[in-house]
Amino acid sequence: MYKLDRTYSASGNLFEKKEEVTHYLGMSKEEIGKVFAYLNSVSFNYTFGNPPEMDKSAFSMRKM
């Protein structure tokens, strides 16, 4: 089983410029949102622009 490489990225604060941030510096919030949506679709294996619906019945407080 693969293990997460925790040495690749480190936590920081908003004022430290990380190497991972340089790709998104010139983008607007909408463009970053599109990138985020694409990366989610790849990581959770669904078609881009068509995310699966959440099953809200698990959170229902009604007694059956």
Secondary structure, DSSP 4 states (H G I P E B T S, - for coil): -----TTS-----TTS--GGGGGGTT--HHHHHHHHHHHHHHHTT--TT-PPPP-GGGG-----
